[in-house]
Amino acid sequence: MSTEYNIGFDYSHKNKLIIEDPGFTDFIEFLFNSDLKLGKIEAGITYEKLSAYNVFIIGVPVAESYLTSEEIEDLLKYVNDGGSLLIINDKGGDYENKNNLSELTKHFGIKFNHDQLFDNENFSKDNSRPIIKEFKKHFITRDITQIIHSVGCTLEIDKSVENEDIDVNAVAFSSEESAWHKYFDGEEWVDEPVKSLPIIAIGHHSMGKIVAIGNLSLFSGFHDSYGIHAADNFKLISNVISWLMNKAHSQETQLSQPIYTAIPIEQDLFYWIKEKLDEGRWNTVEEIVNFGLKVVKFRMRKHDSQEE
């Protein structure tokens, strides 16, 4: 797989999550500030188009703009060959958004439920914005204490798909005590108490990775009480992107392939970096950071050898 861009966005299915939407400006700026190159796939998803990307994001298709069987087949091949997928649905799952994302995610052991999660005790502003505090230890949940799952759906995990090449796990869950959901039973919407329902799932499929999230507002910059800046939402998104970008399948690739991560930089250092980039001494933030780390590494090794 020869990649030209780091992250691609689905523009073929009337998606809610697109680069130009002002609601997602902070998310897109985070990607740009991480020196990631962005692109889009329009007029249908094909394996050839997918092969240009390390990570492909499908952000809530709507209005009966369904993935075709051929697109699903190409998406599976893309992941099988080492690509990463971030698949985002929203309140009501496939049913309410009129998409068929579960037709794709079922191959990874994940289904988006036709529901909306609530919590009567742990919430931000109102009970349709549950505060999630239950996590399974994983790279994407590191340093996470709580996130806001606003007006979103839950997931169902099917472990029966697992084999030596496929695994799937939930990594974030609703409350055990106070959560409930409103779900569509095929005829009407029904209220029901729930315990520890999955809201985020991750998986490996051969050489590729997948993350499924049932909540679009997690990526929105409009509302500090439940969007990208609420609780640990931004940290979670940063971890998700880093995990999906970081793929090394051999010792050779571990030595040659960069690890993508997001770290806070002190403001005076950040603006100094910007000045140096404007002067043309370096081309990217990545070059400066790696140069600095190499200097520190060399000096520490020299210091350690002198002590010995």
DRENFI-14062 format. One record per residue (C-alpha): x, y, z. Coordinates in Angstrom, 2 decimals, decimal comma. Layout:
<<X; Y; Z>>;
...
***
This chain:
<<0,00; 0,00; 0,00>>;
<<1,61; 3,24; -1,19>>;
<<0,15; 6,21; 0,71>>;
<<0,19; 9,80; -0,54>>;
<<-1,90; 11,38; 2,22>>;
<<-2,16; 10,63; 5,92>>;
<<-5,93; 10,91; 6,43>>;
<<-8,81; 10,69; 3,98>>;
<<-12,46; 11,65; 4,52>>;
<<-15,50; 10,02; 2,94>>;
<<-17,35; 12,58; 0,78>>;
<<-19,33; 9,99; -1,18>>;
<<-22,28; 9,43; 1,17>>;
<<-23,69; 12,82; 2,25>>;
<<-21,47; 12,67; 5,34>>;
<<-22,03; 14,93; 8,33>>;
<<-18,32; 15,05; 9,18>>;
<<-16,55; 17,00; 6,43>>;
<<-13,48; 19,22; 6,45>>;
<<-15,31; 22,44; 5,52>>;
<<-17,99; 22,29; 8,24>>;
<<-17,23; 25,07; 10,77>>;
<<-18,45; 22,81; 13,57>>;
<<-15,38; 20,63; 13,12>>;
<<-12,80; 23,40; 12,59>>;
<<-10,94; 22,61; 15,84>>;
<<-10,68; 18,92; 14,93>>;
<<-9,42; 19,69; 11,43>>;
<<-6,94; 22,29; 12,76>>;
<<-5,62; 19,69; 15,20>>;
<<-4,94; 17,36; 12,26>>;
<<-3,25; 20,12; 10,24>>;
<<-1,19; 21,26; 13,25>>;
<<-0,03; 17,66; 13,64>>;
<<1,50; 17,94; 10,15>>;
<<-0,98; 15,46; 8,72>>;
<<-1,99; 15,74; 5,08>>;
<<-5,74; 15,52; 4,47>>;
<<-7,73; 14,44; 1,44>>;
<<-11,21; 13,33; 0,44>>;
<<-12,82; 10,55; -1,59>>;
<<-15,73; 11,66; -3,75>>;
<<-17,91; 9,83; -6,28>>;
<<-17,53; 6,41; -4,71>>;
<<-15,02; 4,52; -2,56>>;
<<-12,60; 2,19; -4,34>>;
<<-9,54; 0,28; -3,17>>;
<<-7,35; 2,34; -5,50>>;
<<-8,54; 5,61; -3,92>>;
<<-8,23; 4,21; -0,38>>;
<<-4,65; 3,14; -0,99>>;
<<-3,56; 6,78; -0,93>>;
<<-4,33; 7,02; 2,81>>;
<<-2,98; 5,73; 6,13>>;
<<-6,33; 6,40; 7,82>>;
<<-9,80; 6,75; 6,30>>;
<<-12,67; 8,43; 8,19>>;
<<-16,32; 7,68; 7,49>>;
<<-18,26; 10,31; 9,41>>;
<<-22,01; 9,59; 9,65>>;
<<-23,49; 9,03; 6,19>>;
<<-27,14; 10,16; 6,05>>;
<<-30,24; 10,31; 3,87>>;
<<-30,13; 6,75; 2,50>>;
<<-26,70; 7,28; 0,98>>;
<<-25,66; 3,70; 1,60>>;
<<-22,33; 1,97; 1,18>>;
<<-22,53; -0,42; -1,76>>;
<<-21,46; -4,05; -1,49>>;
<<-18,51; -3,25; -3,75>>;
<<-17,44; -0,35; -1,49>>;
<<-17,68; -2,57; 1,58>>;
<<-15,57; -5,21; -0,15>>;
<<-12,91; -2,62; -1,03>>;
<<-12,94; -1,18; 2,50>>;
<<-12,37; -4,66; 3,94>>;
<<-9,47; -5,25; 1,54>>;
<<-8,02; -1,86; 2,48>>;
<<-8,03; -2,74; 6,19>>;
<<-6,83; -6,28; 5,55>>;
<<-3,82; -4,83; 3,70>>;
<<-2,88; -2,45; 6,51>>;
<<-5,22; 0,54; 6,30>>;
<<-7,00; 2,05; 9,30>>;
<<-10,66; 3,04; 9,55>>;
<<-12,36; 5,49; 11,91>>;
<<-16,11; 4,91; 11,58>>;
<<-18,45; 7,36; 13,28>>;
<<-22,21; 7,00; 13,68>>;
<<-24,62; 9,01; 15,82>>;
<<-27,87; 8,95; 17,76>>;
<<-30,22; 6,21; 16,55>>;
<<-27,46; 4,33; 14,73>>;
<<-28,12; 3,12; 11,19>>;
<<-31,90; 3,42; 11,56>>;
<<-32,18; 7,10; 12,46>>;
<<-29,32; 8,31; 10,24>>;
<<-30,51; 6,19; 7,30>>;
<<-27,12; 4,62; 6,66>>;
<<-25,80; 1,06; 6,66>>;
<<-22,53; 1,39; 8,55>>;
<<-23,23; -1,81; 10,49>>;
<<-23,11; -3,73; 7,20>>;
<<-19,44; -2,76; 7,14>>;
<<-18,60; -2,93; 10,84>>;
<<-20,21; -6,37; 11,37>>;
<<-17,19; -7,84; 9,59>>;
<<-15,09; -6,45; 12,45>>;
<<-17,50; -7,72; 15,13>>;
<<-19,18; -4,34; 15,76>>;
<<-22,77; -3,16; 15,33>>;
<<-24,21; 0,31; 15,93>>;
<<-27,36; -0,01; 18,03>>;
<<-30,56; 1,81; 17,05>>;
<<-30,63; 3,78; 20,29>>;
<<-29,64; 6,87; 22,24>>;
<<-27,79; 6,70; 25,55>>;
<<-28,85; 8,68; 28,64>>;
<<-27,66; 8,88; 32,25>>;
<<-29,72; 10,24; 35,13>>;
<<-26,78; 10,89; 37,49>>;
<<-23,60; 11,35; 35,46>>;
<<-24,18; 13,94; 32,75>>;
<<-23,09; 17,32; 31,37>>;
<<-25,91; 19,89; 31,23>>;
<<-28,65; 17,27; 30,69>>;
<<-29,07; 13,50; 30,78>>;
<<-28,72; 13,11; 27,00>>;
<<-25,01; 13,93; 27,46>>;
<<-23,70; 11,13; 29,69>>;
<<-20,32; 11,40; 31,37>>;
<<-18,43; 8,19; 30,63>>;
<<-16,07; 7,03; 33,37>>;
<<-15,67; 3,31; 32,69>>;
<<-12,75; 2,37; 30,43>>;
<<-10,75; -0,66; 29,49>>;
<<-7,00; -0,13; 29,60>>;
<<-5,74; 0,53; 26,08>>;
<<-3,55; 2,97; 24,13>>;
<<-6,53; 5,16; 23,20>>;
<<-7,82; 5,35; 26,80>>;
<<-4,46; 6,22; 28,37>>;
<<-4,66; 9,28; 30,67>>;
<<-8,45; 9,40; 30,16>>;
<<-10,60; 9,80; 33,27>>;
<<-13,90; 10,88; 31,70>>;
<<-15,43; 11,84; 28,36>>;
<<-18,80; 13,24; 27,28>>;
<<-20,90; 11,01; 25,00>>;
<<-23,46; 13,53; 23,83>>;
<<-26,63; 12,46; 22,01>>;
<<-25,00; 9,26; 20,76>>;
<<-25,73; 5,59; 20,23>>;
<<-24,20; 2,49; 21,82>>;
<<-22,48; -0,51; 20,26>>;
<<-22,85; -4,27; 20,24>>;
<<-19,72; -6,45; 20,18>>;
<<-19,67; -9,85; 18,45>>;
<<-16,63; -11,82; 19,63>>;
<<-17,57; -14,77; 17,39>>;
<<-15,75; -13,12; 14,45>>;
<<-12,41; -13,38; 16,23>>;
<<-9,67; -15,60; 14,90>>;
<<-5,87; -15,39; 14,64>>;
<<-6,19; -12,37; 12,31>>;
<<-9,19; -10,57; 13,85>>;
<<-9,88; -9,25; 17,34>>;
<<-12,43; -6,77; 18,67>>;
<<-12,86; -5,10; 22,06>>;
<<-14,98; -2,41; 23,67>>;
<<-12,85; 0,17; 25,48>>;
<<-15,46; 2,62; 26,89>>;
<<-18,76; 1,82; 28,60>>;
<<-21,91; 3,40; 30,00>>;
<<-22,49; 3,54; 33,74>>;
<<-23,43; 0,37; 35,64>>;
<<-25,91; 2,18; 37,90>>;
<<-27,69; 5,14; 36,30>>;
<<-27,59; 4,71; 32,49>>;
<<-30,57; 3,95; 30,26>>;
<<-31,29; 4,08; 26,58>>;
<<-34,14; 4,80; 24,21>>;
<<-34,05; 2,16; 21,48>>;
<<-36,09; 1,36; 18,39>>;
<<-37,49; -2,18; 18,65>>;
<<-38,68; -2,31; 15,04>>;
<<-42,03; -0,68; 15,73>>;
<<-41,55; 2,03; 18,35>>;
<<-39,01; 3,71; 20,63>>;
<<-38,72; 2,06; 24,05>>;
<<-36,99; 3,17; 27,27>>;
<<-34,86; 0,58; 29,06>>;
<<-32,21; 0,66; 31,84>>;
<<-28,78; -0,58; 30,74>>;
<<-25,49; -1,52; 32,36>>;
<<-22,01; -1,10; 30,86>>;
<<-23,05; -0,84; 27,21>>;
<<-20,07; -0,27; 24,87>>;
<<-19,77; 3,16; 23,25>>;
<<-16,30; 2,85; 21,66>>;
<<-14,82; -0,27; 20,07>>;
<<-11,43; -1,02; 18,58>>;
<<-10,19; -3,93; 16,53>>;
<<-7,48; -5,45; 14,37>>;
<<-8,26; -7,05; 11,03>>;
<<-5,18; -8,75; 9,61>>;
<<-2,67; -5,88; 9,21>>;
<<-5,19; -3,04; 9,67>>;
<<-7,03; -1,32; 12,51>>;
<<-10,53; 0,00; 13,14>>;
<<-12,14; 2,33; 15,69>>;
<<-15,94; 2,68; 15,90>>;
<<-17,62; 5,51; 17,83>>;
<<-21,35; 6,19; 18,09>>;
<<-21,12; 9,91; 18,75>>;
<<-20,40; 12,71; 16,24>>;
<<-20,54; 15,66; 18,66>>;
<<-17,36; 14,35; 20,29>>;
<<-15,56; 16,02; 17,35>>;
<<-17,51; 19,31; 17,43>>;
<<-15,94; 22,56; 18,60>>;
<<-19,19; 24,45; 19,16>>;
<<-19,94; 23,42; 22,76>>;
<<-17,38; 23,30; 25,57>>;
<<-19,80; 21,32; 27,76>>;
<<-19,79; 18,25; 25,51>>;
<<-17,70; 18,76; 22,35>>;
<<-14,03; 18,30; 21,54>>;
<<-12,96; 20,60; 24,42>>;
<<-15,13; 18,96; 27,11>>;
<<-13,62; 16,68; 29,76>>;
<<-10,95; 14,46; 28,14>>;
<<-12,62; 14,39; 24,71>>;
<<-9,70; 16,05; 22,91>>;
<<-7,18; 13,74; 24,53>>;
<<-9,27; 10,74; 23,46>>;
<<-9,43; 11,96; 19,83>>;
<<-5,68; 12,55; 19,85>>;
<<-5,09; 9,02; 21,14>>;
<<-7,44; 7,54; 18,53>>;
<<-5,69; 9,27; 15,63>>;
<<-2,26; 8,33; 16,97>>;
<<-3,25; 4,67; 17,40>>;
<<-4,74; 4,44; 13,93>>;
<<-1,70; 6,10; 12,35>>;
<<0,87; 3,94; 14,14>>;
<<1,22; 0,63; 12,34>>;
<<4,43; -1,40; 12,26>>;
<<4,17; -5,00; 11,13>>;
<<7,87; -5,92; 11,14>>;
<<11,17; -4,92; 12,75>>;
<<12,09; -3,14; 9,52>>;
<<9,01; -0,92; 9,61>>;
<<9,49; -0,28; 13,33>>;
<<12,87; 1,25; 12,48>>;
<<11,72; 3,23; 9,44>>;
<<8,10; 4,19; 10,11>>;
<<7,43; 7,27; 12,28>>;
<<5,19; 7,16; 15,34>>;
<<2,45; 9,83; 15,30>>;
<<1,56; 11,35; 18,62>>;
<<0,12; 14,62; 19,92>>;
<<1,71; 16,44; 22,84>>;
<<1,10; 19,87; 24,37>>;
<<3,86; 22,40; 23,57>>;
<<4,45; 25,45; 25,78>>;
<<3,22; 28,56; 24,04>>;
<<6,56; 30,40; 23,94>>;
<<8,23; 27,33; 22,40>>;
<<5,43; 26,88; 19,89>>;
<<5,69; 30,47; 18,65>>;
<<9,50; 30,17; 18,53>>;
<<9,05; 27,09; 16,32>>;
<<6,71; 29,09; 14,08>>;
<<9,38; 31,80; 13,74>>;
<<12,01; 29,25; 12,73>>;
<<9,66; 27,76; 10,15>>;
<<8,99; 31,22; 8,73>>;
<<12,75; 31,79; 8,51>>;
<<13,03; 28,63; 6,42>>;
<<15,60; 26,87; 8,57>>;
<<13,24; 23,89; 8,91>>;
<<10,28; 22,83; 6,82>>;
<<8,00; 21,25; 9,44>>;
<<7,38; 21,00; 13,18>>;
<<8,28; 17,32; 12,84>>;
<<11,83; 18,18; 11,69>>;
<<12,40; 20,51; 14,66>>;
<<11,06; 18,09; 17,27>>;
<<13,04; 15,15; 15,89>>;
<<16,22; 17,27; 15,68>>;
<<15,76; 18,34; 19,30>>;
<<15,18; 14,77; 20,47>>;
<<18,28; 13,55; 18,62>>;
<<20,40; 16,23; 20,35>>;
<<19,00; 15,26; 23,77>>;
<<19,52; 11,56; 23,04>>;
<<23,15; 12,14; 21,97>>;
<<23,96; 14,27; 25,02>>;
<<22,34; 11,85; 27,47>>;
<<24,21; 8,89; 25,98>>;
<<27,47; 10,85; 26,16>>;
<<26,75; 11,79; 29,79>>;
<<25,87; 8,18; 30,70>>;
<<29,06; 6,81; 29,11>>;
<<31,20; 9,35; 31,02>>;
<<29,59; 8,29; 34,31>>;
<<30,40; 4,64; 33,56>>;
***
